[in-house]
Amino acid sequence: MVKTRDCSKNVDTIYVMYNGEIAEVGDYQDLELHKWIYANMYALQSSWYK
């Protein structure tokens, strides 16, 4: 489990849970490219630090 957004760029595989199921799997670049759940959550959290 990653608590901070910056840590997620350094892991090999990210699992995104949605409604109790694995909804997305990939590394940071893959998940950002698809612009689904992970990318939306990352963008929302990033906006808090601007």
mmJSON file of the N, C-alpha and C atoms, coordinates in Angstrom:
{"data_MODEL":{"atom_site":{
"group_PDB":["ATOM","ATOM","ATOM","ATOM","ATOM","ATOM","ATOM","ATOM","ATOM","ATOM","ATOM","ATOM","ATOM","ATOM","ATOM","ATOM","ATOM","ATOM","ATOM","ATOM","ATOM","ATOM","ATOM","ATOM","ATOM","ATOM","ATOM","ATOM","ATOM","ATOM","ATOM","ATOM","ATOM","ATOM","ATOM","ATOM","ATOM","ATOM","ATOM","ATOM","ATOM","ATOM","ATOM","ATOM","ATOM","ATOM","ATOM","ATOM","ATOM","ATOM","ATOM","ATOM","ATOM","ATOM","ATOM","ATOM","ATOM","ATOM","ATOM","ATOM","ATOM","ATOM","ATOM","ATOM","ATOM","ATOM","ATOM","ATOM","ATOM","ATOM","ATOM","ATOM","ATOM","ATOM","ATOM","ATOM","ATOM","ATOM","ATOM","ATOM","ATOM","ATOM","ATOM","ATOM","ATOM","ATOM","ATOM","ATOM","ATOM","ATOM","ATOM","ATOM","ATOM","ATOM","ATOM","ATOM","ATOM","ATOM","ATOM","ATOM","ATOM","ATOM","ATOM","ATOM","ATOM","ATOM","ATOM","ATOM","ATOM","ATOM","ATOM","ATOM","ATOM","ATOM","ATOM","ATOM","ATOM","ATOM","ATOM","ATOM","ATOM","ATOM","ATOM","ATOM","ATOM","ATOM","ATOM","ATOM","ATOM","ATOM","ATOM","ATOM","ATOM","ATOM","ATOM","ATOM","ATOM","ATOM","ATOM","ATOM","ATOM","ATOM","ATOM","ATOM","ATOM","ATOM","ATOM","ATOM","ATOM","ATOM"],
"id":[1,2,3,4,5,6,7,8,9,10,11,12,13,14,15,16,17,18,19,20,21,22,23,24,25,26,27,28,29,30,31,32,33,34,35,36,37,38,39,40,41,42,43,44,45,46,47,48,49,50,51,52,53,54,55,56,57,58,59,60,61,62,63,64,65,66,67,68,69,70,71,72,73,74,75,76,77,78,79,80,81,82,83,84,85,86,87,88,89,90,91,92,93,94,95,96,97,98,99,100,101,102,103,104,105,106,107,108,109,110,111,112,113,114,115,116,117,118,119,120,121,122,123,124,125,126,127,128,129,130,131,132,133,134,135,136,137,138,139,140,141,142,143,144,145,146,147,148,149,150],
"type_symbol":["N","C","C","N","C","C","N","C","C","N","C","C","N","C","C","N","C","C","N","C","C","N","C","C","N","C","C","N","C","C","N","C","C","N","C","C","N","C","C","N","C","C","N","C","C","N","C","C","N","C","C","N","C","C","N","C","C","N","C","C","N","C","C","N","C","C","N","C","C","N","C","C","N","C","C","N","C","C","N","C","C","N","C","C","N","C","C","N","C","C","N","C","C","N","C","C","N","C","C","N","C","C","N","C","C","N","C","C","N","C","C","N","C","C","N","C","C","N","C","C","N","C","C","N","C","C","N","C","C","N","C","C","N","C","C","N","C","C","N","C","C","N","C","C","N","C","C","N","C","C"],
"label_atom_id":["N","CA","C","N","CA","C","N","CA","C","N","CA","C","N","CA","C","N","CA","C","N","CA","C","N","CA","C","N","CA","C","N","CA","C","N","CA","C","N","CA","C","N","CA","C","N","CA","C","N","CA","C","N","CA","C","N","CA","C","N","CA","C","N","CA","C","N","CA","C","N","CA","C","N","CA","C","N","CA","C","N","CA","C","N","CA","C","N","CA","C","N","CA","C","N","CA","C","N","CA","C","N","CA","C","N","CA","C","N","CA","C","N","CA","C","N","CA","C","N","CA","C","N","CA","C","N","CA","C","N","CA","C","N","CA","C","N","CA","C","N","CA","C","N","CA","C","N","CA","C","N","CA","C","N","CA","C","N","CA","C","N","CA","C","N","CA","C","N","CA","C","N","CA","C"],
"label_alt_id":[null,null,null,null,null,null,null,null,null,null,null,null,null,null,null,null,null,null,null,null,null,null,null,null,null,null,null,null,null,null,null,null,null,null,null,null,null,null,null,null,null,null,null,null,null,null,null,null,null,null,null,null,null,null,null,null,null,null,null,null,null,null,null,null,null,null,null,null,null,null,null,null,null,null,null,null,null,null,null,null,null,null,null,null,null,null,null,null,null,null,null,null,null,null,null,null,null,null,null,null,null,null,null,null,null,null,null,null,null,null,null,null,null,null,null,null,null,null,null,null,null,null,null,null,null,null,null,null,null,null,null,null,null,null,null,null,null,null,null,null,null,null,null,null,null,null,null,null,null,null],
"label_comp_id":["MET","MET","MET","VAL","VAL","VAL","LYS","LYS","LYS","THR","THR","THR","ARG","ARG","ARG","ASP","ASP","ASP","CYS","CYS","CYS","SER","SER","SER","LYS","LYS","LYS","ASN","ASN","ASN","VAL","VAL","VAL","ASP","ASP","ASP","THR","THR","THR","ILE","ILE","ILE","TYR","TYR","TYR","VAL","VAL","VAL","MET","MET","MET","TYR","TYR","TYR","ASN","ASN","ASN","GLY","GLY","GLY","GLU","GLU","GLU","ILE","ILE","ILE","ALA","ALA","ALA","GLU","GLU","GLU","VAL","VAL","VAL","GLY","GLY","GLY","ASP","ASP","ASP","TYR","TYR","TYR","GLN","GLN","GLN","ASP","ASP","ASP","LEU","LEU","LEU","GLU","GLU","GLU","LEU","LEU","LEU","HIS","HIS","HIS","LYS","LYS","LYS","TRP","TRP","TRP","ILE","ILE","ILE","TYR","TYR","TYR","ALA","ALA","ALA","ASN","ASN","ASN","MET","MET","MET","TYR","TYR","TYR","ALA","ALA","ALA","LEU","LEU","LEU","GLN","GLN","GLN","SER","SER","SER","SER","SER","SER","TRP","TRP","TRP","TYR","TYR","TYR","LYS","LYS","LYS"],
"label_asym_id":["A","A","A","A","A","A","A","A","A","A","A","A","A","A","A","A","A","A","A","A","A","A","A","A","A","A","A","A","A","A","A","A","A","A","A","A","A","A","A","A","A","A","A","A","A","A","A","A","A","A","A","A","A","A","A","A","A","A","A","A","A","A","A","A","A","A","A","A","A","A","A","A","A","A","A","A","A","A","A","A","A","A","A","A","A","A","A","A","A","A","A","A","A","A","A","A","A","A","A","A","A","A","A","A","A","A","A","A","A","A","A","A","A","A","A","A","A","A","A","A","A","A","A","A","A","A","A","A","A","A","A","A","A","A","A","A","A","A","A","A","A","A","A","A","A","A","A","A","A","A"],
"label_entity_id":["1","1","1","1","1","1","1","1","1","1","1","1","1","1","1","1","1","1","1","1","1","1","1","1","1","1","1","1","1","1","1","1","1","1","1","1","1","1","1","1","1","1","1","1","1","1","1","1","1","1","1","1","1","1","1","1","1","1","1","1","1","1","1","1","1","1","1","1","1","1","1","1","1","1","1","1","1","1","1","1","1","1","1","1","1","1","1","1","1","1","1","1","1","1","1","1","1","1","1","1","1","1","1","1","1","1","1","1","1","1","1","1","1","1","1","1","1","1","1","1","1","1","1","1","1","1","1","1","1","1","1","1","1","1","1","1","1","1","1","1","1","1","1","1","1","1","1","1","1","1"],
"label_seq_id":[1,1,1,2,2,2,3,3,3,4,4,4,5,5,5,6,6,6,7,7,7,8,8,8,9,9,9,10,10,10,11,11,11,12,12,12,13,13,13,14,14,14,15,15,15,16,16,16,17,17,17,18,18,18,19,19,19,20,20,20,21,21,21,22,22,22,23,23,23,24,24,24,25,25,25,26,26,26,27,27,27,28,28,28,29,29,29,30,30,30,31,31,31,32,32,32,33,33,33,34,34,34,35,35,35,36,36,36,37,37,37,38,38,38,39,39,39,40,40,40,41,41,41,42,42,42,43,43,43,44,44,44,45,45,45,46,46,46,47,47,47,48,48,48,49,49,49,50,50,50],
"pdbx_PDB_ins_code":[null,null,null,null,null,null,null,null,null,null,null,null,null,null,null,null,null,null,null,null,null,null,null,null,null,null,null,null,null,null,null,null,null,null,null,null,null,null,null,null,null,null,null,null,null,null,null,null,null,null,null,null,null,null,null,null,null,null,null,null,null,null,null,null,null,null,null,null,null,null,null,null,null,null,null,null,null,null,null,null,null,null,null,null,null,null,null,null,null,null,null,null,null,null,null,null,null,null,null,null,null,null,null,null,null,null,null,null,null,null,null,null,null,null,null,null,null,null,null,null,null,null,null,null,null,null,null,null,null,null,null,null,null,null,null,null,null,null,null,null,null,null,null,null,null,null,null,null,null,null],
"Cartn_x":[0.844,0.0,0.891,0.58,1.339,0.47,1.008,0.24,0.481,1.641,1.937,2.049,1.654,1.618,3.007,4.03,5.371,5.968,5.602,6.11,5.636,4.466,3.899,4.712,5.523,6.35,7.534,7.85,9.04,8.757,7.517,7.189,7.046,7.221,7.135,5.698,4.809,3.415,2.471,1.449,0.424,-0.891,-1.573,-2.894,-3.91,-4.904,-5.936,-7.204,-7.688,-8.914,-10.104,-11.211,-12.441,-13.61,-14.439,-15.568,-15.146,-14.013,-13.549,-12.881,-12.635,-11.999,-10.824,-9.887,-8.761,-9.273,-9.201,-9.737,-8.655,-7.439,-6.328,-5.04,-4.138,-2.82,-1.81,-0.697,0.366,1.348,2.332,3.247,2.693,3.383,2.914,2.64,3.568,3.417,2.229,2.038,0.897,-0.429,-0.533,-1.792,-2.073,-1.061,-1.246,-1.664,-1.144,-1.46,-2.937,-3.518,-4.907,-5.94,-5.552,-6.456,-7.759,-7.644,-8.824,-8.798,-9.083,-9.227,-7.945,-6.829,-5.564,-5.204,-5.277,-4.904,-5.795,-7.071,-7.986,-7.666,-7.389,-7.036,-5.72,-4.758,-3.454,-3.604,-4.38,-4.589,-5.297,-6.28,-6.986,-6.051,-5.238,-4.301,-3.232,-2.79,-1.765,-2.266,-3.555,-4.105,-4.043,-4.002,-3.911,-2.544,-1.524,-0.159,0.286,-0.584,-0.22,-0.408],
"Cartn_y":[-1.17,0.0,1.234,2.148,3.383,4.519,5.269,6.367,7.692,7.862,9.144,8.964,9.971,9.871,9.732,10.333,10.261,8.865,8.093,6.727,5.828,6.099,5.221,5.214,6.227,6.269,5.317,4.82,4.001,2.522,2.083,0.677,-0.031,-1.35,-2.142,-2.329,-2.602,-2.885,-2.207,-1.571,-0.913,-1.655,-1.992,-2.606,-1.583,-1.294,-0.334,-1.115,-0.914,-1.572,-0.641,-1.218,-0.46,-1.383,-0.988,-1.802,-3.204,-3.29,-4.561,-5.49,-5.028,-5.853,-5.103,-5.86,-5.245,-4.728,-3.42,-2.789,-2.463,-2.195,-1.843,-2.415,-2.799,-3.293,-2.746,-2.243,-1.767,-0.92,-0.39,0.54,1.958,2.918,4.306,4.774,4.53,5.021,4.379,3.073,2.391,2.962,3.14,3.605,5.066,5.877,7.274,7.353,6.474,6.46,6.158,5.258,4.851,5.867,6.753,7.813,7.262,6.21,5.644,5.99,5.032,5.273,5.825,5.156,5.585,7.001,7.264,8.591,9.681,9.397,10.376,10.626,9.547,9.712,10.467,10.16,10.821,12.315,12.642,14.05,14.803,14.168,14.803,15.088,14.101,14.297,15.336,15.332,16.294,17.725,17.917,19.275,19.852,19.005,19.476,20.092,19.741,20.184,21.348,21.868,22.973,24.294],
"Cartn_z":[0.0,0.0,0.0,-0.873,-0.97,-0.446,0.485,1.073,0.38,-0.224,-0.872,-2.369,-3.092,-4.551,-5.154,-4.545,-5.115,-5.037,-4.041,-3.903,-5.036,-5.591,-6.607,-7.897,-8.135,-9.34,-9.261,-8.062,-7.867,-7.67,-7.798,-7.595,-8.938,-8.92,-10.155,-10.63,-9.684,-10.042,-9.056,-9.6,-8.806,-9.059,-7.969,-8.055,-7.569,-8.394,-8.037,-7.694,-6.471,-6.017,-6.237,-6.681,-6.856,-6.537,-5.61,-5.168,-4.74,-4.06,-3.519,-4.516,-5.715,-6.748,-7.365,-7.917,-8.62,-9.958,-10.131,-11.336,-12.356,-11.889,-12.773,-12.203,-13.103,-12.71,-13.71,-13.197,-14.074,-13.303,-14.008,-13.356,-13.543,-12.965,-13.0,-14.428,-15.331,-16.705,-17.412,-17.225,-17.847,-17.36,-16.049,-15.483,-15.814,-15.908,-16.317,-17.781,-18.596,-20.027,-20.273,-19.489,-19.707,-19.238,-18.302,-17.815,-17.239,-16.413,-15.767,-14.282,-13.446,-12.007,-11.396,-11.618,-11.003,-11.439,-12.712,-13.229,-12.635,-12.484,-11.894,-10.427,-9.678,-8.263,-8.121,-8.959,-8.898,-9.186,-10.205,-10.561,-9.435,-8.808,-7.705,-6.544,-6.167,-5.07,-5.431,-6.657,-7.091,-6.981,-7.236,-7.185,-5.772,-4.752,-3.378,-3.062,-3.851,-3.569,-4.436,-5.273,-6.155,-5.473],
"occupancy":[1.0,1.0,1.0,1.0,1.0,1.0,1.0,1.0,1.0,1.0,1.0,1.0,1.0,1.0,1.0,1.0,1.0,1.0,1.0,1.0,1.0,1.0,1.0,1.0,1.0,1.0,1.0,1.0,1.0,1.0,1.0,1.0,1.0,1.0,1.0,1.0,1.0,1.0,1.0,1.0,1.0,1.0,1.0,1.0,1.0,1.0,1.0,1.0,1.0,1.0,1.0,1.0,1.0,1.0,1.0,1.0,1.0,1.0,1.0,1.0,1.0,1.0,1.0,1.0,1.0,1.0,1.0,1.0,1.0,1.0,1.0,1.0,1.0,1.0,1.0,1.0,1.0,1.0,1.0,1.0,1.0,1.0,1.0,1.0,1.0,1.0,1.0,1.0,1.0,1.0,1.0,1.0,1.0,1.0,1.0,1.0,1.0,1.0,1.0,1.0,1.0,1.0,1.0,1.0,1.0,1.0,1.0,1.0,1.0,1.0,1.0,1.0,1.0,1.0,1.0,1.0,1.0,1.0,1.0,1.0,1.0,1.0,1.0,1.0,1.0,1.0,1.0,1.0,1.0,1.0,1.0,1.0,1.0,1.0,1.0,1.0,1.0,1.0,1.0,1.0,1.0,1.0,1.0,1.0,1.0,1.0,1.0,1.0,1.0,1.0],
"B_iso_or_equiv":[0.0,0.0,0.0,0.0,0.0,0.0,0.0,0.0,0.0,0.0,0.0,0.0,0.0,0.0,0.0,0.0,0.0,0.0,0.0,0.0,0.0,0.0,0.0,0.0,0.0,0.0,0.0,0.0,0.0,0.0,0.0,0.0,0.0,0.0,0.0,0.0,0.0,0.0,0.0,0.0,0.0,0.0,0.0,0.0,0.0,0.0,0.0,0.0,0.0,0.0,0.0,0.0,0.0,0.0,0.0,0.0,0.0,0.0,0.0,0.0,0.0,0.0,0.0,0.0,0.0,0.0,0.0,0.0,0.0,0.0,0.0,0.0,0.0,0.0,0.0,0.0,0.0,0.0,0.0,0.0,0.0,0.0,0.0,0.0,0.0,0.0,0.0,0.0,0.0,0.0,0.0,0.0,0.0,0.0,0.0,0.0,0.0,0.0,0.0,0.0,0.0,0.0,0.0,0.0,0.0,0.0,0.0,0.0,0.0,0.0,0.0,0.0,0.0,0.0,0.0,0.0,0.0,0.0,0.0,0.0,0.0,0.0,0.0,0.0,0.0,0.0,0.0,0.0,0.0,0.0,0.0,0.0,0.0,0.0,0.0,0.0,0.0,0.0,0.0,0.0,0.0,0.0,0.0,0.0,0.0,0.0,0.0,0.0,0.0,0.0],
"pdbx_formal_charge":[null,null,null,null,null,null,null,null,null,null,null,null,null,null,null,null,null,null,null,null,null,null,null,null,null,null,null,null,null,null,null,null,null,null,null,null,null,null,null,null,null,null,null,null,null,null,null,null,null,null,null,null,null,null,null,null,null,null,null,null,null,null,null,null,null,null,null,null,null,null,null,null,null,null,null,null,null,null,null,null,null,null,null,null,null,null,null,null,null,null,null,null,null,null,null,null,null,null,null,null,null,null,null,null,null,null,null,null,null,null,null,null,null,null,null,null,null,null,null,null,null,null,null,null,null,null,null,null,null,null,null,null,null,null,null,null,null,null,null,null,null,null,null,null,null,null,null,null,null,null],
"auth_seq_id":[1,1,1,2,2,2,3,3,3,4,4,4,5,5,5,6,6,6,7,7,7,8,8,8,9,9,9,10,10,10,11,11,11,12,12,12,13,13,13,14,14,14,15,15,15,16,16,16,17,17,17,18,18,18,19,19,19,20,20,20,21,21,21,22,22,22,23,23,23,24,24,24,25,25,25,26,26,26,27,27,27,28,28,28,29,29,29,30,30,30,31,31,31,32,32,32,33,33,33,34,34,34,35,35,35,36,36,36,37,37,37,38,38,38,39,39,39,40,40,40,41,41,41,42,42,42,43,43,43,44,44,44,45,45,45,46,46,46,47,47,47,48,48,48,49,49,49,50,50,50],
"auth_comp_id":["MET","MET","MET","VAL","VAL","VAL","LYS","LYS","LYS","THR","THR","THR","ARG","ARG","ARG","ASP","ASP","ASP","CYS","CYS","CYS","SER","SER","SER","LYS","LYS","LYS","ASN","ASN","ASN","VAL","VAL","VAL","ASP","ASP","ASP","THR","THR","THR","ILE","ILE","ILE","TYR","TYR","TYR","VAL","VAL","VAL","MET","MET","MET","TYR","TYR","TYR","ASN","ASN","ASN","GLY","GLY","GLY","GLU","GLU","GLU","ILE","ILE","ILE","ALA","ALA","ALA","GLU","GLU","GLU","VAL","VAL","VAL","GLY","GLY","GLY","ASP","ASP","ASP","TYR","TYR","TYR","GLN","GLN","GLN","ASP","ASP","ASP","LEU","LEU","LEU","GLU","GLU","GLU","LEU","LEU","LEU","HIS","HIS","HIS","LYS","LYS","LYS","TRP","TRP","TRP","ILE","ILE","ILE","TYR","TYR","TYR","ALA","ALA","ALA","ASN","ASN","ASN","MET","MET","MET","TYR","TYR","TYR","ALA","ALA","ALA","LEU","LEU","LEU","GLN","GLN","GLN","SER","SER","SER","SER","SER","SER","TRP","TRP","TRP","TYR","TYR","TYR","LYS","LYS","LYS"],
"auth_asym_id":["A","A","A","A","A","A","A","A","A","A","A","A","A","A","A","A","A","A","A","A","A","A","A","A","A","A","A","A","A","A","A","A","A","A","A","A","A","A","A","A","A","A","A","A","A","A","A","A","A","A","A","A","A","A","A","A","A","A","A","A","A","A","A","A","A","A","A","A","A","A","A","A","A","A","A","A","A","A","A","A","A","A","A","A","A","A","A","A","A","A","A","A","A","A","A","A","A","A","A","A","A","A","A","A","A","A","A","A","A","A","A","A","A","A","A","A","A","A","A","A","A","A","A","A","A","A","A","A","A","A","A","A","A","A","A","A","A","A","A","A","A","A","A","A","A","A","A","A","A","A"],
"auth_atom_id":["N","CA","C","N","CA","C","N","CA","C","N","CA","C","N","CA","C","N","CA","C","N","CA","C","N","CA","C","N","CA","C","N","CA","C","N","CA","C","N","CA","C","N","CA","C","N","CA","C","N","CA","C","N","CA","C","N","CA","C","N","CA","C","N","CA","C","N","CA","C","N","CA","C","N","CA","C","N","CA","C","N","CA","C","N","CA","C","N","CA","C","N","CA","C","N","CA","C","N","CA","C","N","CA","C","N","CA","C","N","CA","C","N","CA","C","N","CA","C","N","CA","C","N","CA","C","N","CA","C","N","CA","C","N","CA","C","N","CA","C","N","CA","C","N","CA","C","N","CA","C","N","CA","C","N","CA","C","N","CA","C","N","CA","C","N","CA","C","N","CA","C","N","CA","C"],
"pdbx_PDB_model_num":[1,1,1,1,1,1,1,1,1,1,1,1,1,1,1,1,1,1,1,1,1,1,1,1,1,1,1,1,1,1,1,1,1,1,1,1,1,1,1,1,1,1,1,1,1,1,1,1,1,1,1,1,1,1,1,1,1,1,1,1,1,1,1,1,1,1,1,1,1,1,1,1,1,1,1,1,1,1,1,1,1,1,1,1,1,1,1,1,1,1,1,1,1,1,1,1,1,1,1,1,1,1,1,1,1,1,1,1,1,1,1,1,1,1,1,1,1,1,1,1,1,1,1,1,1,1,1,1,1,1,1,1,1,1,1,1,1,1,1,1,1,1,1,1,1,1,1,1,1,1]
}}}
